[in-house]
Amino acid sequence: MAEVKALFYLPLRDTDGRDLAVEIEVLETELYVQFAGWTFQGYVKGAYRMADGTQVLDESAAYVVVLEESRIAELEQVLRVFKGKTLQEAIYLKIHRDIDVRFL
């Protein structure tokens, strides 16, 4: 079974300024239950162009989950549920394939 590393960013505040700490905590619990763990990699800042052309500056928490490639759709669904609780237009998700991860 091929493992992949998924990197994703969760905004700390919604586009209206609302704190998303509770939603992030719920997501962390779901990641642990479904994928047996997650890694917080720190904070990142970036800009995103909304569909209407306005620029949004976000500070986000970067997370990594290692999972079987066949379970990517499950992770995408967890992230969609998170996104559905926000005003976000998109959640950044990057899949790294051909990795060798070992838990020693």
PEZI-V611194 format. One record per residue. N is the residue number from 1. PHI is phi in whole degrees, -180 to 180 (999 if undefined). OMEGA is omega in degrees with one decimal (* if undefined). NEAR is the number of other ideal C-beta (glycine too) atoms within 8 Angstrom. Layout:
[[N PHI OMEGA NEAR] [N PHI OMEGA NEAR]]
//
This chain:
[[1 999 -177.9 5] [2 -85 176.0 6] [3 -97 175.3 10] [4 -128 174.4 13] [5 -113 179.7 11] [6 -106 176.5 14] [7 -111 177.5 11] [8 -145 -178.4 12] [9 -115 176.5 13] [10 -112 179.8 12] [11 -64 179.6 11] [12 -77 179.0 12] [13 -131 178.6 9] [14 -76 -178.3 10] [15 -63 176.1 8] [16 -94 178.1 5] [17 93 -178.5 5] [18 -67 177.6 6] [19 -67 -178.0 6] [20 -105 -177.3 12] [21 -58 -179.1 7] [22 -65 179.6 7] [23 -63 178.2 10] [24 -67 178.7 12] [25 -62 177.4 8] [26 -63 179.4 9] [27 -64 177.9 13] [28 -58 177.8 9] [29 -61 179.8 8] [30 -64 177.3 10] [31 -62 179.3 13] [32 -64 -178.6 10] [33 -64 -174.5 6] [34 -82 -171.3 9] [35 -122 174.7 12] [36 67 175.4 4] [37 156 177.0 8] [38 -158 177.2 10] [39 -128 174.2 7] [40 -87 -176.3 7] [41 -106 178.4 7] [42 115 -176.3 6] [43 -107 177.4 8] [44 -131 175.7 8] [45 -121 178.2 7] [46 -165 178.3 8] [47 -117 -179.6 7] [48 -139 176.6 9] [49 -91 179.0 7] [50 -70 -179.8 10] [51 -57 -179.9 4] [52 -85 176.7 4] [53 94 180.0 5] [54 -74 178.5 6] [55 -92 175.4 7] [56 -120 175.0 9] [57 -100 -177.7 7] [58 -120 163.3 12] [59 -109 -173.6 9] [60 -127 172.9 13] [61 -96 -179.4 10] [62 -96 -179.3 12] [63 -127 173.7 13] [64 -129 173.0 10] [65 -131 173.3 13] [66 -101 -176.4 11] [67 -152 174.5 12] [68 -67 -178.7 8] [69 -56 -179.5 10] [70 -66 -176.9 5] [71 -105 -179.5 9] [72 -57 -179.4 11] [73 -61 177.2 6] [74 -65 177.6 9] [75 -65 178.0 14] [76 -58 179.1 9] [77 -66 177.0 8] [78 -60 179.5 12] [79 -69 176.8 12] [80 -65 177.4 9] [81 -62 176.2 10] [82 -58 -178.7 14] [83 -58 -179.9 10] [84 -64 178.2 6] [85 -91 -175.6 6] [86 -129 173.6 11] [87 -97 -176.9 5] [88 -64 175.2 9] [89 -84 -176.9 5] [90 -156 171.9 6] [91 -119 180.0 11] [92 -71 177.1 7] [93 -139 178.1 10] [94 -124 179.7 7] [95 -105 175.9 8] [96 -101 179.4 9] [97 -102 178.0 7] [98 57 178.8 3] [99 -109 175.4 9] [100 -126 179.8 3] [101 -107 179.5 7] [102 -131 174.0 4] [103 -105 -175.0 3] [104 -99 * 2]]
//
